[in-house]
Amino acid sequence: SFTPNPDLPGLINVISIDHFCALWDSGAEQHQYAVWLPGIGIAAVYGIIIAVGLVGNVTLMKTCLLVKSMRTVPNLFLSSLALGDLLLLVTCAPVDASRYLVDEWLFGRVGCKLIPFIQLTSVGVSVFTLTALAADRYKAIVRPLDINRSKATLGIGLRAGTIWLLSITLAVPEAVFSDLHTFTTSYTNETFVTCAPYPHVGELHPKIHSTASFLIFYIIPLLVISVYYFFIARSLVRSSADFSAEGHPHLQKQIKSRKRLAKTVLVFVGLFALCWLPSHVLYLYRSYHYDQVDTSLAHFIVSVCARILAFTNSCVNPFALYLMSKSFSKHFRNQLLCCRSPRRLNGQNSANTNMTSV
């Protein structure tokens, strides 16, 4: 049994991980070490994820913002995505890890309101930025004549700002309703205080909360992305059929480049969908079985794996991009290792300005 529920940042269940551990080793002194050792191991995994994510996302942002040839529309969106991932890693992950090491909420009433708000904002930024990336690929491939290059930078800034504003707005209810509440377990009649987004009364609130979050932050964005990619795939198939490689080598090269860019964005979307689905499903299951507390070891293991998988999504994007893009991998290494002078790097940028992209 668990709380908070960083499976979906800001969505906090009613029974703490710490209370599960207390139930596990209550009255059995010899089991205290068995409970503590897994907690240290799990927290260490979180530490690795945080460290890798910080290095990868900071380097991605440096690469896309400081290297002139990398300042393309998709890459600037990826910088916003990386910023959202960084926000998730520095707020949600440490809070979640602390629940395996101590048996109480450490962050007070202000933290109970602020942390879920920040965490849900970062999730919104991630999924809505992926949707914007899909829309950008649709315009570039299906409707390239609609793109106004002279206003591209301004448009990116406005869209990125809108995404952050929308995510912050949708996260406001988390700050309003999240609070410290006292709960009583039905098995041992023990009481404890923890942070939750709704009081422990009735079953309607958790059902509405989990269902709305699943729709807004998962199902609807992925449906929109799927529609975009349906038209992208249809356009690419038609383009490949219309032009033969012998007669139109330049167009074939352009089509190949478009396919690669679309594939990169699709991989990011697939990683997000895969990593976050277990967390959403688990939270829905708990919300629709609100009066049933599952203290089994299997449930505990599934919950830990779902959380770790969700956090892993915040550190894999830079390395996925590294493997899929030769131009990005070259600049990524330069920014990571700082092994080349700015003058030499700028010389490479000038030479590759028209060739470098996601």
JOQUICOR-V192332 format. One record per backbone hydrogen bond with DSSP energy under -0.5 kcal/mol. CO is the residue of the C=O (numbers start at 0). NH is the residue of the N-H. E is the energy in kcal/mol with one decimal. If there is no record, write none. Layout:
co	nh	e
CO	NH	E
CO	NH	E
//
This chain:
co	nh	e
0	19	-0.6
1	14	-1.5
2	16	-1.3
3	5	-0.8
4	7	-1.4
5	8	-0.5
7	10	-2.9
9	11	-0.9
10	12	-0.5
11	196	-0.7
15	19	-1.8
16	20	-2.2
17	21	-2.2
18	22	-2.6
19	23	-2.3
20	24	-2.2
21	25	-0.9
24	27	-2.0
27	30	-1.9
28	31	-1.5
30	34	-1.9
31	35	-2.3
32	36	-2.4
33	37	-1.1
34	38	-1.3
35	39	-2.0
36	40	-2.2
37	41	-2.9
38	42	-2.3
39	43	-2.1
40	44	-1.8
41	45	-2.0
42	46	-2.2
43	47	-2.1
44	48	-2.3
45	49	-2.8
46	50	-2.4
47	51	-2.7
48	52	-2.6
49	53	-2.5
50	54	-2.2
51	55	-2.7
52	56	-2.6
53	57	-2.1
54	58	-2.0
55	59	-2.1
56	60	-2.4
57	61	-2.4
58	62	-2.5
59	63	-2.6
60	64	-2.0
61	65	-2.6
61	66	-0.6
62	66	-1.1
65	67	-0.7
66	69	-1.5
67	70	-1.5
69	71	-1.9
71	75	-2.3
72	76	-1.9
73	77	-2.2
74	78	-1.6
75	79	-1.5
76	80	-2.2
77	81	-2.6
78	82	-2.0
79	83	-2.0
80	84	-2.1
81	85	-2.5
82	86	-2.2
83	87	-1.9
84	88	-2.4
85	89	-2.2
86	90	-0.9
87	91	-1.3
87	92	-1.4
88	93	-0.6
90	94	-1.3
91	95	-2.8
92	96	-2.7
93	97	-2.0
94	98	-0.8
95	98	-0.8
96	99	-1.5
97	100	-1.2
97	101	-1.9
103	105	-0.5
106	110	-1.5
107	111	-1.7
108	112	-1.2
109	113	-2.9
110	114	-2.3
112	116	-1.1
113	117	-2.4
114	118	-2.6
115	119	-2.5
116	120	-1.8
117	121	-1.9
118	122	-1.7
119	123	-2.3
120	124	-2.4
121	125	-1.9
122	126	-2.3
123	127	-2.5
124	128	-1.9
125	129	-1.8
126	130	-1.5
127	131	-2.1
128	132	-2.4
129	133	-2.0
130	134	-2.1
131	135	-2.4
132	136	-2.3
133	137	-2.1
134	138	-2.2
135	139	-2.3
136	140	-2.0
137	141	-2.7
137	142	-1.1
142	145	-1.6
143	146	-1.3
146	148	-0.8
147	150	-1.2
148	151	-1.4
150	154	-2.4
151	155	-2.4
152	156	-2.2
153	157	-2.3
154	158	-2.6
155	159	-3.0
156	160	-2.4
157	161	-2.3
158	162	-2.3
159	163	-2.2
160	164	-2.4
161	165	-2.8
162	166	-2.4
163	167	-2.5
164	168	-2.3
165	169	-2.4
166	170	-1.2
167	171	-0.8
168	171	-0.9
170	173	-0.9
170	174	-1.1
171	174	-0.6
171	175	-2.0
172	176	-2.7
173	177	-1.9
178	195	-2.3
180	193	-2.5
182	191	-2.2
184	188	-1.4
189	184	-2.4
191	182	-2.9
193	180	-3.1
195	178	-2.2
198	200	-2.1
202	206	-1.2
203	207	-2.5
204	208	-2.7
205	209	-2.5
206	210	-2.2
207	211	-2.6
208	212	-1.9
209	213	-2.2
210	214	-2.1
211	215	-2.9
212	216	-2.4
213	217	-0.6
213	218	-2.6
214	219	-2.6
217	221	-2.0
218	222	-2.2
219	223	-2.4
220	224	-2.5
221	225	-2.1
222	226	-2.0
223	227	-2.2
224	228	-2.5
225	229	-1.6
226	230	-1.8
227	231	-2.1
228	232	-2.4
229	233	-2.1
230	234	-2.3
231	235	-2.5
232	236	-2.3
233	237	-2.2
234	238	-2.4
235	239	-2.3
236	240	-1.8
237	241	-1.8
238	242	-1.4
243	247	-2.0
247	251	-2.4
248	252	-2.1
249	253	-2.1
250	254	-2.7
251	255	-2.3
252	256	-2.1
253	257	-2.3
254	258	-2.4
255	259	-2.0
256	260	-2.3
257	261	-2.6
258	262	-2.5
259	263	-2.0
260	264	-2.0
261	265	-2.2
262	266	-2.2
263	267	-1.8
264	268	-2.3
265	269	-2.6
266	270	-2.5
267	271	-2.2
268	272	-2.7
269	273	-2.5
270	274	-2.6
271	275	-2.2
272	276	-1.4
273	277	-0.6
275	279	-2.1
276	280	-2.7
277	281	-2.4
278	282	-2.2
279	283	-2.4
280	284	-2.5
281	285	-2.3
282	286	-2.3
283	287	-2.2
285	288	-0.8
286	289	-0.7
288	291	-1.7
290	292	-0.5
291	293	-0.7
292	294	-0.9
295	299	-1.7
296	300	-2.5
297	301	-2.5
298	302	-2.3
299	303	-2.3
300	304	-2.5
301	305	-2.3
302	306	-2.2
303	307	-2.6
304	308	-2.4
305	309	-2.0
306	310	-2.5
307	311	-2.1
308	312	-1.2
310	313	-1.3
311	314	-2.0
311	315	-1.0
312	316	-0.7
315	319	-2.5
316	320	-2.6
317	321	-1.8
318	322	-1.7
319	323	-1.3
320	324	-1.7
324	328	-2.3
325	329	-2.0
326	330	-1.8
327	331	-3.0
328	332	-2.2
329	333	-1.8
330	334	-2.5
331	335	-2.5
332	336	-2.8
333	337	-1.8
333	338	-0.5
340	344	-2.3
341	345	-2.6
342	346	-1.7
343	347	-1.7
344	348	-2.3
345	349	-2.4
346	350	-1.5
347	351	-1.5
348	352	-0.6
349	352	-0.6
351	354	-1.6
351	355	-1.9
//
